[in-house]
């Protein structure tokens, strides 16, 4: 399955960054890791979050077209301004297209802008395609939120440490063991989601 292959490929890339960090540290000798060294792990966290987002978009693109009617309640019509009420003039540009084609366009438009910034976003996406999210979130919500919140700090705040100053780095510390643990959990999460998706109609 292409999406599973891509998911595993992306995880391999994240693991490669963790390994690169360990090589850097082995060459650096003793002492506290520098911010520049741990930047490699910060890149790994950003890639790990992107790996999860890519998986969620992929399973949604696969299963949303055949989802239950309720799944489309809040998905706007695929017009440039996503109007909820359309005139025949506005519909004129869609003449000749099938309803199925419009659904595909609407889904593509939705997923192009979709983000998964916490466990709730992941759960909502799973529910939309017909997967009961609670069993998955009960096991993985804490880790999902840890990854997404740290990614937010890295991307939007440069992982800045508010306690920076004497004895403190300008960025928060980040352990390679934490990143490796997150990768392992993400691999399990992805496997469970893919297993659930495979049995959907």
Backbone torsions as a table, in degrees:
resi	resn	phi	psi	omega
1	UNK	NA	128.4	-173.5
2	UNK	-60.5	-44.0	-176.6
3	UNK	-66.4	-34.0	177.8
4	UNK	-69.0	-41.1	177.7
5	UNK	-61.5	-42.5	-179.7
6	UNK	-66.7	-39.3	178.1
7	UNK	-60.3	-48.1	179.9
8	UNK	-65.7	-37.5	177.3
9	UNK	-62.3	-43.8	179.8
10	UNK	-64.9	-40.8	177.2
11	UNK	-63.1	-36.5	176.9
12	UNK	-61.5	-38.7	177.2
13	UNK	-63.4	-40.4	178.6
14	UNK	-65.7	-43.8	178.2
15	UNK	-61.7	-35.0	178.2
16	UNK	-62.5	-36.9	177.4
17	UNK	-67.7	-39.9	177.1
18	UNK	-62.1	-40.1	177.9
19	UNK	-66.0	-40.9	178.5
20	UNK	-60.8	-39.6	177.3
21	UNK	-62.2	-44.1	-179.1
22	UNK	-63.6	-36.5	176.9
23	UNK	-65.7	-43.7	176.9
24	UNK	-57.2	-45.1	-177.4
25	UNK	-68.4	-35.1	179.8
26	UNK	-66.8	-28.8	179.4
27	UNK	-85.2	-21.6	-176.1
28	UNK	-81.3	-21.0	-178.2
29	UNK	84.8	-157.4	-177.5
30	UNK	-78.2	172.7	179.6
31	UNK	109.8	164.5	-178.2
32	UNK	-71.9	138.5	178.0
33	UNK	-59.2	141.4	178.0
34	UNK	-80.1	164.3	176.3
35	UNK	-60.8	-39.6	180.0
36	UNK	-61.5	-39.6	178.8
37	UNK	-67.6	-45.6	-178.7
38	UNK	-73.1	-11.9	172.9
39	UNK	-58.9	-29.0	176.9
40	UNK	-63.1	-40.3	178.5
41	UNK	-71.7	-33.3	176.7
42	UNK	-64.0	-40.1	175.6
43	UNK	-62.3	-36.5	178.7
44	UNK	-64.1	-40.3	179.3
45	UNK	-64.4	-42.8	178.9
46	UNK	-62.4	-43.0	178.6
47	UNK	-66.3	-35.4	179.8
48	UNK	-65.5	-42.3	176.9
49	UNK	-64.1	-41.7	177.7
50	UNK	-62.5	-34.7	177.5
51	UNK	-62.5	-43.7	178.1
52	UNK	-65.0	-43.9	-179.6
53	UNK	-62.8	-40.8	179.2
54	UNK	-62.9	-40.0	178.3
55	UNK	-64.6	-44.9	-178.5
56	UNK	-64.0	-40.3	177.5
57	UNK	-66.1	-38.5	-178.0
58	UNK	-66.0	-47.3	-179.6
59	UNK	-68.2	-32.5	177.9
60	UNK	-68.0	-43.1	178.9
61	UNK	-62.6	-33.1	-179.3
62	UNK	-74.6	-44.6	-169.1
63	UNK	-102.6	-19.5	-179.0
64	UNK	-60.9	-39.6	-179.2
65	UNK	-55.8	-27.7	-179.1
66	UNK	-108.4	15.3	-178.2
67	UNK	-73.3	166.5	178.7
68	UNK	-65.5	153.9	-178.4
69	UNK	-51.5	-36.7	-177.6
70	UNK	-61.7	-23.2	-179.2
71	UNK	-65.4	-20.9	-175.2
72	UNK	-99.7	8.0	-175.3
73	UNK	-55.2	-44.2	-175.1
74	UNK	-109.1	17.6	176.8
75	UNK	-94.7	118.2	-176.0
76	UNK	-72.0	157.2	174.2
77	UNK	-61.4	143.3	-172.8
78	UNK	-77.8	53.4	174.5
79	UNK	-96.9	161.1	-178.0
80	UNK	-53.7	-38.3	-177.8
81	UNK	-105.3	6.2	176.4
82	UNK	53.6	47.7	178.9
83	UNK	-66.3	149.4	176.8
84	UNK	-90.4	-24.3	176.6
85	UNK	-118.6	127.8	-174.6
86	UNK	-121.0	139.6	174.7
87	UNK	-89.8	167.1	176.4
88	UNK	-62.8	-31.9	177.3
89	UNK	-60.4	-43.1	179.2
90	UNK	-69.7	-34.3	179.1
91	UNK	-74.0	-17.1	-175.5
92	UNK	-55.2	-37.1	-178.7
93	UNK	-68.0	-11.2	-178.8
94	UNK	-103.5	3.2	-179.4
95	UNK	-59.2	139.1	-179.5
96	UNK	92.9	-11.5	178.5
97	UNK	-93.9	148.6	177.7
98	UNK	-84.0	163.3	176.2
99	UNK	-60.6	-38.7	179.3
100	UNK	-60.7	-40.4	178.7
101	UNK	-64.0	-37.3	177.8
102	UNK	-66.9	-39.1	177.0
103	UNK	-61.3	-43.8	179.9
104	UNK	-61.2	-43.3	178.7
105	UNK	-62.7	-42.4	-179.7
106	UNK	-63.3	-41.4	179.7
107	UNK	-66.3	-43.3	178.6
108	UNK	-61.5	-40.8	178.8
109	UNK	-63.9	-40.4	178.8
110	UNK	-65.1	-48.7	-174.0
111	UNK	-71.9	-27.0	178.4
112	UNK	-61.4	-32.1	-177.5
113	UNK	-103.8	1.2	-173.4
114	UNK	-74.3	143.9	173.2
115	UNK	-134.1	157.6	-178.9
116	UNK	-131.5	88.6	-169.8
117	UNK	-97.6	0.5	177.6
118	UNK	-167.2	177.2	-178.2
119	UNK	-64.4	-33.2	178.8
120	UNK	-60.8	-42.5	178.7
121	UNK	-61.8	-41.5	178.4
122	UNK	-64.5	-45.1	179.1
123	UNK	-61.1	-40.9	179.0
124	UNK	-63.5	-40.6	179.1
125	UNK	-65.7	-39.8	178.7
126	UNK	-65.8	-43.9	-179.9
127	UNK	-62.1	-36.2	-177.7
128	UNK	-63.2	-33.4	-179.1
129	UNK	-95.3	4.7	173.1
130	UNK	101.1	14.7	177.6
131	UNK	-102.6	129.0	176.1
132	UNK	-67.2	115.6	-172.2
133	UNK	-77.5	-24.7	-171.2
134	UNK	-56.9	-48.2	-179.4
135	UNK	-58.5	-36.7	179.8
136	UNK	-73.7	-45.3	-178.6
137	UNK	-67.7	-32.3	177.5
138	UNK	-57.7	-32.9	-178.2
139	UNK	-92.1	-31.4	-168.2
140	UNK	-119.1	-6.4	-174.7
141	UNK	-58.2	-42.4	-177.6
142	UNK	-60.5	-44.6	180.0
143	UNK	-70.5	-41.3	177.5
144	UNK	-57.3	-46.6	-179.1
145	UNK	-66.8	-35.0	177.9
146	UNK	-65.1	-43.5	179.8
147	UNK	-66.4	-47.5	-175.0
148	UNK	-69.2	-37.2	179.3
149	UNK	-69.4	-37.7	178.4
150	UNK	-69.3	-38.7	176.5
151	UNK	-60.8	-39.5	178.6
152	UNK	-61.8	-44.8	178.7
153	UNK	-61.9	-39.6	-178.7
154	UNK	-68.4	-47.9	-173.8
155	UNK	-75.7	-38.9	-173.5
156	UNK	-101.0	-18.6	-177.6
157	UNK	-126.6	8.2	-176.7
158	UNK	55.3	26.7	178.7
159	UNK	57.3	31.8	-173.7
160	UNK	-61.6	137.4	178.4
161	UNK	-95.1	112.6	-178.8
162	UNK	-63.8	-15.2	178.9
163	UNK	-95.6	14.7	-177.8
164	UNK	-56.7	141.2	-177.8
165	UNK	152.6	-155.0	-178.3
166	UNK	-57.1	119.5	178.4
167	UNK	83.5	1.7	-178.5
168	UNK	-128.8	140.0	174.0
169	UNK	-73.8	162.3	178.5
170	UNK	-72.8	-17.0	179.5
171	UNK	-122.0	154.8	177.0
172	UNK	-61.2	151.3	175.3
173	UNK	-73.3	156.9	178.6
174	UNK	-150.8	121.1	-176.3
175	UNK	-91.1	141.8	177.7
176	UNK	-64.5	-31.0	177.9
177	UNK	-63.9	-34.8	177.4
178	UNK	-66.2	-46.5	-179.6
179	UNK	-61.8	-43.9	179.7
180	UNK	-63.0	-39.3	178.1
181	UNK	-63.3	-44.2	179.2
182	UNK	-61.7	-39.4	178.7
183	UNK	-62.9	-43.4	179.8
184	UNK	-63.0	-44.4	178.6
185	UNK	-64.6	-41.2	179.4
186	UNK	-63.6	-37.3	177.4
187	UNK	-62.1	-43.0	178.5
188	UNK	-66.8	-43.6	177.6
189	UNK	-58.1	-48.1	180.0
190	UNK	-61.4	-40.9	179.8
191	UNK	-63.2	-40.5	-179.6
192	UNK	-69.9	-39.8	177.6
193	UNK	-63.1	-45.9	-179.7
194	UNK	-63.7	-37.1	178.1
195	UNK	-64.7	-40.0	178.5
196	UNK	-67.0	-40.3	-177.6
197	UNK	-65.2	-37.2	-177.5
198	UNK	-62.3	-28.6	-176.9
199	UNK	-94.1	-0.9	176.1
200	UNK	-70.7	150.4	177.6
201	UNK	-67.1	NA	NA
